[in-house]
Amino acid sequence: MSLFKARDWWSTVLGEKEEFDQGCLCLADVDNTGNGQDKIIVGSFMGYLRIFNPHPVKTGDGTQAEDLLLEVHLRDPILQVEVGKFVSGTEMLHLAVLHSRKLCVYSISGTLGNVEHGNQYQIKLMYEHNLQRTACNMTYGSFGGVKGRDLICIQSMDGMLMVFEQESYAFGRFLPGSLLPGPLAYSSRTDSFITVSSCRQVESYKYQVLAFATDADKRQETEQQKLGSGKRLVVDWTLNIGEQALDICIVSFNQSASSVFVLGERNFFCLKDNGQIRFMKKLDCSPSCFLPYCSVSEGTTNTLIGNHNNMLHIYQDVTLKWATQLPHIPVAVRVGCLHDLKGVIVTLSDDGHLQCSYLGTDPSLFQAPKVESRELHYDELDIELKELQKIIKDVNKSQGIWPTTEREDDLKVSAMVSPNFDSVSQATDVEVGTDLVPSVTVKVTLQNRLALQKAKLSVYVQPPLVLTCDQFTFEFMGIPRVIQCKFRLPLKLICLPGQPSKTASHKLTIDTNKSPVSLLSLFPGFANQSEDDQVNVMGFHFLGGSRVTLLASKTSQRYRIQSEQFEDLWLITNELIIRLQEYFEKQGIKDFACSFSGSMPLQEYFELIDHHFELRINGEKLEELLSERALQFRAIQRRLLTRFKDKTPAPLQHLDTLLDGTYKQVIALADAVEENQDNLFQSFTKLRSATHLVILLIGLWQKLSPDQVAILEAAFLPLQQDTQELGWEETVDAAISHLLKTCLSKSSKEQALNLSSQLNIPKDTSRLKKHITLLCDRLAKGGRLCLSTDAAAPQTIVMPGGCTAIPESDLEERSMEQDSTELFTNHKHLIVETPMPEVSPLQGVSE
């Protein structure tokens, strides 16, 4: 950092939300006053052209109305502005404005004003050239040694140099091997164009060689070229600098020699006319712009270099002479004579901060005011201090750190789901197979009594549901808090009425303590009103093809849910229990309860776990194989590159064939990895649904409280998404093991066991499945879930005997299998009150 700041002489901010680059700034006597005073010409990507003539009353003044000579909107983005002798028949200066598809040359003139409004300035279009190619940048000069006029050379985005002799187009030439355009400059002493190619080398092309080379519109060899009338474009000299260039400047302060200055990404170079390095300097900070100018010392050159640390460095050749701070990051810097003040430094930032400054060490004129002296009464100060300490102590006792206002008084969050679907679906995938995917609008309302600080609303849905937007931020001020709001979405969003099925592979029976309710009243939107005899049978059709059938018994108090897919049972089962509870609450019946007395479907659940784990293992193998093939591909590339660079050509020995085959293998493996990731995502979604079903059945089976169900959900559903680094199997296994060794432990010895601190993907799922089985076994024998470790000790007294300790080796695991084979075959009929489960697939959280 520098101790000195650039002394602000005059500054302004251009427009609002406009963008600028290094070609957008120019200093010249554009109105041809002849008094040697420069004007500041600025063009923006928004198409605004502005000309300033600063006249600050005192140093540091902002812009005045009379400082802006001209402002005009040219509509097209302005890439670069230059001033020169661009009009034939006169040596007056004119303004050249480069647009992406057009070059315009204007005349700027002023008229003396006779009233207090001052002088008036006009802009007049002299001529324009419509470009056939998109322009990148331009340079100008006396190409070919012409006298009294300047020619313009424009470089296009595809590497073509287009030369204009004022009002007429001269010729166009493609630079050989051009891929991306670089900075462009013209050297009048050598009559050559200098640029930096995409190969990161400085290249010089003679103007005469460009003029007599093959025309750019005739890239193919013609008969005249074969006869020797045309010439091939040949580079004059090249120099590899090993980095991309930001800008090029040609400095010639005498006729004997000139220097080529190139600003790179990490260094800046000074070259001779023939491309030899005169000197180079490694920069400590990333540069943003530079400008070489004359030095007072003979044979040296001063260079202004701006960087991204808001600094402006002044070098004399390679020696740092001065460093000063700027209020912005400059993208363009110029030096000129403004208001009879020579050497004014003009900088422009990319967001439009234009500043005229000078270097100096003027001291600050601020002086601290004198403090009035008064006598201090220490006794009175002690009394006042004790009173303040007492007030602070009383406040801390009564209120604590945060205000005592209730959370609900500060912020309320409510959500309302639209009763109808959107007329035009907002889903990204409008169709899933033959089914149309609907969308529904959820209106979330935030009511706050106090001002809040950056209230953020986050919305989460369970796959495969998706959101159009999941983050909302509101700018307020206040104390941070967290409020949650949960709501249910309509079942029709992912489910449609379907035909019932009499047969199914998977069936569940839910017992109740009340008479069966008509399914037409529970699911009014899914009933076929024409079939009155089907009031006890209802079919559901999921988007994607799966079907679920719901049956209500006519004689007993039971409901059966059946489907071909095990994971599809959860949503309808959960929805049935919720709607039954809502129905009986409306009837005023408070003792309604559901129960599950069937065998726990762990075998079907374990099949989904095995399938998900198999996809994870397959993904690891595919990624490992893809890494090997990519390594092989790069090795073949290096060998081929060595062969191609060899001066003595050698046979490729089928390396090109091997490269092509390896490339095809890499593409095939990448497609396989992507396909496996899609399958893994679908498998994880099915596993989550099956896990919700298992938790629901355990809660009904063992009469678990809401807190105990929440512990099960935290253990079985710890991840919102599955990754190779942290998967569902090892995370759930660690959580269940913790429960078995704490609240469900058999003895204090098990509680003393430590779990592994690292979670790694297991070899197989046998350990996880045995732990899940053991968890259900201990719940069946009286175990209860809790988070407090102190509450785990009495469990050993209440639990009936026969509970097996957690296996700590493969031998103990095998000995445990015999005791667990008779689990879940015949259970006593239980009726358990179930709390309202969390079924909403969408929840909003604001913080």
N, C-alpha and C positions, 0 to 999 in steps of 0.2 A: 504493500500500500504506500501511497504517497502522502506526505504531510501537507501538500498543497493541493488546492482545488483550482480548476480552471475558472478564471475570473469572468463572470457572466457580464457581457457587454450589452447583449440584446437577445431575446428569446421569444418563441411563440410555439403554440401547438396547432398543427394543421388539421383542419377538419375534425371528423368524429368517426372512429373505427376505420380509418384509411390505412393502407399498407404501402411501404416504400422499400426500395432496394438501392444498391450502390450506383446504378445508372440514373437515378431519379434526381440528382443534384448537380447543378452546374453554376459557375460564376463567370460572368462576362459582361462587357458593356453592350448589352443586347440592343439597346435603343440608339446606339451610335451617337452618344453625346460628345465623345472625343475628349472628355475631361479626365479620363483614366479611372473613373469610379465604376466599380463592378456592381452588377445587380445579381440577386440570388434567384435563380430559376429552379423551381421544384415541380416535378410531375408525380402523380400517384397512380397506383393500380386501379383506383376508382375512376380515373379519367380526368382528374382536375389538374389544370395547369395554373401555377401561381408565380408571380414575379414580385419580389420584395426589394425595397431600397430603404434599409433601416436608418432612422434618424433619432436615436435615443436622446432625450433631454439630459439624462444622467446615466451613469453606468448601472446596468442591471435593470433598466426599464423594460417593460413588456412591449408588445406590439401596439402601435397606434394606427388609427384608421388610414392616415396618409402614407404609412409604410408599405401598404399593399398597393402596388401599382396596377396590377391586373390579376383577375381571377376568372377563368373560363372553364366550362365543362366540355371536354372533347368527346365524351361518351365512351370511347374505346380505352382500355387500359394503356397507360404510358409506361413503356419499358425503359426508355432512355431519352435524355435531352442533351443536345450539343449545340454550340454556337460556332459559326464559321462563315466563310465566303461561299455560300451555297447557291447563289443566283448568278446566272451569266450576265455579262455586260456591266457589272458593278462589283466593287470591292468592299461594299458595305456588309456588315455582319447580319446574318439571319439565323433564325432558330429552327433547328431540325428536331422533330418529335417522332420517335419510333413507336409505332403500335405493333400489335402482334401480326397484323395482315396489311399494314399500310405505313408508308413513310410520308410525312407532311413537312413542308418547309414554310415557315411563317416570317412575316416582317412585323417587327414591333416598333411602333412610332408613338411619340408623345406630342401633345398640343399644349402650349402654354395657356393657363387659365387666367381669365380676367377678373374672377371673383374669388371669394374666400374658399371655394371648393378645391382650388389647386389645379394642377395639371391633369390632363386627360390622356389616357393611353389606349391605343387600339391595336388589335391583332388582325393581320390580313394574310390569307392563304395565298402563297405565291404559286406553288404547284404541289402535287402529290403523286406518289407511285403506289399502285395497288400491287401487293406482293402475292405471288403464286404459292409461296411456302411460308410457314409460320416462322417469324423472326425471333432471334434470341438476343443479339446485341449488335452494335455497330461501332465503327471507327471512321475517322476522316483524315484527310491530309492532301498534300500536293502529289498525288500518285503519278509516277512517271516523270517527275520533275517539272510539272506544269507551273506556270507563274500566275499569280494574281487570283487564283481560285482554288477551292477545295472540292475534292471528290469524296464520295461516301461509299463505304463498303459495309454491307449487312451480312451477318452470318445467320443462317437459318438453323432450325432445330435438328435437321438431318445432315448438317455439315456442309452446306453449300455457301460459297462466298459470292454475293451479288454486288457488282460494282455499278454505281450510277455516276455518270458525268453530268452532274447538276440536273437539268430537266429531262435528260435522256438516259435510257438503260444501256449500259455498255456490254457487259457479258456476265456469265455466271459459271463458276467452276466448283466441282465437288472436291473436297480435301480427301486424299487417299486414306482409306481405312478409318474414316470418321464414324464414331459410334454416338458420342455425346458431345455437344458443343462446349467449348471452354472460353475463357476470356480472350479478347482480341485487341491488338494494338498495332499501330503503324509506325515504322521507323523511317523518317524522312532522309536520314543520312545514307542508309543502305537501300532505300526504296523497297522495303520488304514488309510483309505482314508476319506478325509473331503471335502464336497462340499456344495453348497447352492442350494436347489431345487427351482422349480417354485412356491412352496407354501411359499417362503420367509422365510425358516427356514434352519439353519445350521444342516447338518446331517453327522454322522460319522459311517463308516462301517469297521469292522475288516477284515483284509486280510484273516484270517483263515475262517471266516464265508463266505466270497466270494468264497474261493477256494472249500469249501465243499457244497455250495448251488447247487440248480438245475441248469443244464446247460441252457444257454440262448436259445439254439436251440430247447429245449424241454420244452416249457412253459406249456404244458398239463401234468397233473399228470400221471405218468407211474406206472406200477405194482411194480417196485422196490421202488418207492417213497412211495407207500402205505405200503410196508413192513418195511419201516423205514430206507432204505439205503440212501435216499436223505434228504436234509435239506432245509427249507424255508429261504430265505434271510431276515434277521431281522436287523434293524438299531440298532447301539450300543447306541447312544444318539442323541437327537435333541434339538435345541434351536431356538425359533421363534424370528427373529430380525425385522420383520415387513417391510422390504424393500429388494429390489434386491441388490445382491452383485456384485461388480466390480472385486474383486480379493481376494485371500486367500494366506497367507504366514504362514509357521510354523517356529517358532524361538526357538532354543534350544541351549543355550550357556553353559549349564552344564548338566550332566547326571541326576540330581535330579529332574528337572522340565523342561517343555517346554510350550510354549504359542502359541495359535492359533489366528492370527490377521486376521480380516475380514474387508474389506473396503466396506462400503455401499454407497448408493446414497447421504445420508445426515450425516451419522455417521461412525466412525470406532470403532471396538470392539476388545477387548483383552479377550480371553477365556482361561480357564484352560483345562487340558487334558480331564476332564470329562464333559466338556460343560458348566461349570459354568462361569458366567461373572466375569472377574478379574477387568476390568474397561471399560468404553466407553466414547467417546468424540463426542459431536455434532459439526459439521463443519460449518463454516460460508459461505463457497463457495462450489460450486459443484466440487467434486474431479474427477481427471482423472486417477491417478495411485498412488501407494505407495510402500514403501520398508522399512520394519523393519530391524534394524541392531544393533550391540552391543553398549552398553553405557559405559562410563568411571565410572559411578556411580554404585555401587553394587546393584543388585536387580531391576534395571530399564532398559528400552529398549528405544532406539531412533527410531523414525519413520520419514521417508521422505514422504511427501504427496504433490503431484502436483495437481493443480486445473485449471479450465478453465479461470481463470483470469491471466494467465501467471505467477503464483506465485508458489514458492516451500517453504513449511513450514516444520520446523523440530521440532518435539514434543519429549519431554522426558516424557514418559507415557502420561499424559493428559496436560502437561504444555508446552506451546509454547515457545521454546527457541530461534528460529531464523526464519526470513522470508526474502526471497530474490526474486528478479525479474528475470524471464527468458525471452529470446526473442521469445519464442514460447510456445504453449500449449503441455506439455509432455504427451505422452500416455504410455511411459515405462521409468523407472528410475532404474539404477543399480549403485553400488559403487564397485570400484576395485582399483588395483595397476597398474599404467601405467607409464612406463619409470622411475622406482624407486620412483615414487610419490604416496604415499599411500592415500587412501580416496578420489580419484577422483570421482566426481559425473558425470555420463554419462546419458544424457536424449535424447529421440527420440520423434519427433512429428509425427503426422499422415501423413504429406506431405514430410517427409524425412530430416528434419533438425536434424542433429546429433551433439551434443555438449558435450565436456568434460569441466567441470568447477569446481571451488572450492569456498568456502565461505571466504569472507574477506572484509575488509573495507579500501582497499588501496585508498589513496587520489588521485584525478586527478592531473596529472603532467602538465596540461596546465596552462600557465601563460599568462595573457593578456600583449601584448606589450605596452611599454611606449609610451604615446602620446607626439609628439613633441610640445613643447610650442611655441607659436608665439603671437605676438601682434595683437589684434583685432582692426580694424578700423571701428567704429560704423557708421560713416557717409557713408562710401562706402557700408556697409551692408544695410543701410536704402535705398540707391539709388537702389541697386540690388533687394531688396524686392519689391519696388514700381514697378519696371520694370516687374518683374515676375507676380505681381498681375494684371497689365494692360494686359499682354499677356493672362492670364487666363480669364479675363473678356471679352476680344475681342473674344476669342475662343467660350465661352459660348453663346455670342450674335449671332455669325454667324452660329454655327453648332448645338448648343444644346447638349444634352447628347449623342445621337447616331450619327454615321457618316451620312453625307448628301447623300451618294450614294443611288441610286434608288434600291428598293427591287428586281426588275426584273434583275438588273445587278448582284446582288450577287447570286441569286439562281433561276433557272428556272425548273419547273416541267411540264413534258408533258407525255401524256399517249396515247398508240396506241393499239387498239383492233384488234386482229388477224381476218382477214376476214373469216377464216375457223375454224371449231371446231377441238378440239384435236382428233387425231386418236384413242387414248385410253382415255376414259372419266376418269377424275380425281375426279368425284363426289363420295361422301361417300356412298350415296344410288344410285346404278346404275339404279334401276328401280323404277318407281312410278306407281303402277298398271300394266298396259300393255305397258306403254310408257318408252322408254329408256331416261335417263337423260344425256344430253350432257354437255360438259364443253368447255370454251373458255379461251385462254391465253391473258392476258393484260400485255403489256410491258410498264413499267413506267421508264422514263428517268429523271435523276437529273443532271443538269448542273450548276456548281457553279464556280464563278470567284474567290471568296475568300474562304479560309479554314473555314469550319463550325464546330460547336461543337455538337457532337452526333446527327447528323441529323436522325430524326425518321420519317419513312414513315408509316402512318396508313391508312388502307383501310377499308371502311365501305360499306356494301350492305344492302338493305332492304330485310327482310324476304319475301318469303322463299328462296331467293338466299343465297348461302354460299360461303366461301372462303377457299382455302387450307392453306393460311397464311395471317394474317391481320396486322402483325407488322414486320417492318424491321428497323434495327438500323445500322447507319454508324458512325464509330469513326473518327471525325475530330475535329478541334479547330477553334473557332471563336465566332461571336456574334449570339445569338439566334434570330431566326425569324420564322414566320409562313407563309407558302405558301399553297394555295389550288388549286387543279386541278380537274375539273369535266369532265366526259366523258360518252358517251352513249354506252350501250351494245347492241348487235344484238337482235332483237325481237325473232329470231328463238331459242334463248337460252331457253326460257320458253314457246314458242308458235309454233305450227306446222300448216300447211295448213289443212283445214277441209271442210266438206260439209256445205253449207249455210242452214239455217233454215228459213222457211217462217213464223213460229209463235214463239213468245217469250213473256215472262211475263213482261219484262222491256225494254223500248225503249226510246232513246234520239234522238233529231233532232238538228243538228248543221247547222246554216245558214251562207252563205258566200256571198260576193259581186262580185264573179267571176263565170264564167261558170264552170260546174262540170268537174273534171279531171278523166280520166280513172283510175280505180283502179289497172289495170295491170302496169301502169307506176309508181304509188305510192308504190305499194307492189309487186315488180317484183319477189321476192322469194316465194310468197304465191299464185301465180296464176297457174291455170291449163291451159296450152297453147292449149290443145285439144278442149276446150270449148270456142269458140270465142264469143258466145252469152252471156257469163257470165262476160263481162267486167265491168258491173256495180254492180255485186254482188260478195262478197268474204266471205269465212268462215274461222274462226280461231279456232284451237283446242289447249287448254292449257294443259300442262302436269298435269295429274290428272283427266281429263275428262270434264272440262267445255268447252262450245262452245260459240263463239260470232260471229254474222253476221254483215257485213258492207254493206250498200246499198248506191249507188249514184243515185240521181234522174236524169232522162233523160231530163226533161223539166224545172225543177226549179233548183236553186242554193243551194241545200240542200243535206245533208248526214245523214243517219240514222244508229245508232248503236243499236243493240238489243241482249239480252241474257236472259237466264233463271235465272241468278244470278245477282243481282244489282251491287255487288262489282266488277264483271268482266268487267263492261263497261269502267272503268277508263283507263286501259292501252291502249286499242284500240282507245278510244276517244283522249287521249293525243297524241298517236303516229300519228293519222290522222292529227291533227292540226299542229304538227311539220313538217310532211312530206309535207303538203300543203304549209306551209310557205317556206320551202326549195325549193319546185318546182317553185313557183312564183318568188322567189329571183333569181333563175337561168334564168328565162325568162326575168328578168329585170323589173318586175312589183313590185312596192313598196307600192301601196295603197291597197294591199290585207288585208282583215279583216274577222274575224269570229264573230258570235254572237249566243246567246241562248235566245230564246223567249218563251220557254215552261214553264210550272209550275215547281217550285223547288221541287225535289223528297224528301222532308223531311220525309214523312211517311215511305218510304223504309229505309231511313237512320236511323230513330229512332228505327226500328225493329232490326237492327244490334246492336245499342247501348244497347237495352234491353237484347238481347241475351248475349252480352259480360258481362253486369252487372250481369245477372243471374248466369253465370259461376263463377264470382268472389264471389258472395254470397254463392254459393254452395261450393266453395273451402274453405271459412271460416268455414262453418258448418262441412265439412269433417275434417279439421285440428283440430277443437275443439273436435269433437268426437274421433279422433285418440288420442289426448292428454288425454282424459278421460280414454280410453281403455288402454293406456300405463301406466297411473297411477294405474289403477286397476291391471294390470299385475304385476307391481313391488310390490304392496301390497300383492298379492297372493304369490309371490316369497318369501317375507320376512316371511310370516306365515309358508310356507313349510320349509324354512330353520330353523326356530325355532323348528318345529316339529322334523326335522332330527337331530338337535343338542341335543335334550332333552335326558337325560340319561334313563329315563323311557319311552319306546315307547308308543305313543298314536295314535289312529286311525286318518287317514288323513281327514275323513269326506268329501270326494269327492273334496278335494282341488286340487288334480291332474287333475280331470276331468274339473274343472273350469279353471285351468291354461291352459289346452289344448284348451278349447273353446275360452278363451280370446286371446290366441296366434293366433288362426285362424282368429278372428275378427280383430286383429291388422294387420295381413297380408292383409286381404281383404280391410280394410280401407286404408292401404298404397297404394295398387294397385289402389283404387278408386281415391286417391289424385293425383297419377301420371297420371292417365287417364284424370282427370279434368284439370291438368296443360297442357297436350298436347292439349286438346280441347280449353283451354283458349288462348294458343299461336296461334292456327289457327284462332280463333275468332278475336283476336287482329290484325292479319294480314289482315283479311277481313275488319275490321273496318278502318284500315289505308288506304286501297285502296278506300273504300267508302268515307272517309274524303278527300282524294286527289280529287276525282270526284266532291264532293260538292264545294270545294274551286275553282276548275277549272270552274264550272258552274257559281258560284257567280262572278268570275272575268269577264267572258264573258257577264254575264247579266247586271252588274252594271258598266262596263267600268273602272275597277280598274287598277291603275298603278302598275308597278312591286313592288314598295315599299309597297303598300297597300296589294298586294297579299302575300308578305313576312310577313306582320303583321298577316294576317289570318293563314298562315302556322305555325307561331310561337305560335299562340293561340290554334289552333286545333291539332297540332302535336308536343306537347312539349316533349314527351317521346319516346325514341327509343325502350324501352321494358317495359312491364307492370308487376307490382308486387303487392302483397297483401298490402304492406305497403304504397305504393304510386301508385295509379291507374290513369287511363286515365280520368275517369268521374270527380273526384274532381279537378284534375289539370286543365282540360279544362274549367270546370265551373268557377273556380277562374279567369282564364285568360279572359274569355268572360265577366264576371262580371266587371273586371277591365276596359275593353274596353267600356262597357255600362256606367260606372260611370265616364269616362274621356272624350275621344274624341267623343263618341256617346251619351253623356249625354244630357238630356233635359234642365237642369238648373244647376246653381252653387250649389244648395242644394244637388243634387245627387253627385257632385264631392267631397263634403265634407264628404261623407259616407266612413267609414273605413271597409276594408275587414278583414275577420278573419285571424289571423296569423297562424292557424293550419289547415292542410288539413286532413280531416277524410273522410272515406268512407261514402257516403250518404245513407239514408234509401231507396230511390228509385231514378229514373231518371227523374221524372216529372219536377223538378226545372231546370235541365240541358236542357231538351227539350224546355221548355218555354223560357229560355234565348237564345237558338239558334234561335228560332222563332222570338223573339224580335230583335235580331241582324239583321236578314234578313229584318225585317219590317223597322227598322231605316235606313238601307242601301237603301231600296227601296224609302224612303221618303227624300232622299237627304243627309243622313249622310255620312261622309268620315272618313276613318281610318288614324290616325297619332299617332306618339309617343309623340309629344310635348303637354304638358298640356295647354300651352298658345293658341295653335291653336284650342282648343276645344270650347272656348267661342264663336267665331263667328258662330260656327255651329248652335247654337240655333236660330240665325237670319235667316239663309238660309233655315233651315229645315222647311217644311210645317207643319201646325198645325196638331194636332191630335196624336202626338207621346205620348205614354203612359210612365209614369215614371217607373223606376224599382220597382217591387213589393217588399216591405220590410216585408210582412207578408202573410200568406195563404189567408187572406181575400182580399188583394189587388191583389194577383195572380189570384183568381177566378174572380175578376171584370175585369181583363185584357183579359180573354179568349174570351169574346164576340167581342172585337175589332180585335182580331187576327184571327177569324174564316174565314174572307173573304180575307185573304192574299193569294197571289200567284195564283189567279184564272184567271185573265186576265191582262196581262202585254203588254205594248206597245212594238212594234217590235223595237229592238235596234241593231245597228251594232257597234261593239266595236273593236278597234285594240287591239290585245292581244300580250303581250311580250313573248319572248321565255321562257316557263316554265321550271322548273327544273325537268327533267324526268329521269335523269340518276339514276338508282338504285345503282350505285357504284360511290363513290368519294374517291379520295386520298388526304390525308392531310399530309404534312411533316412539322416538326417543329424542 
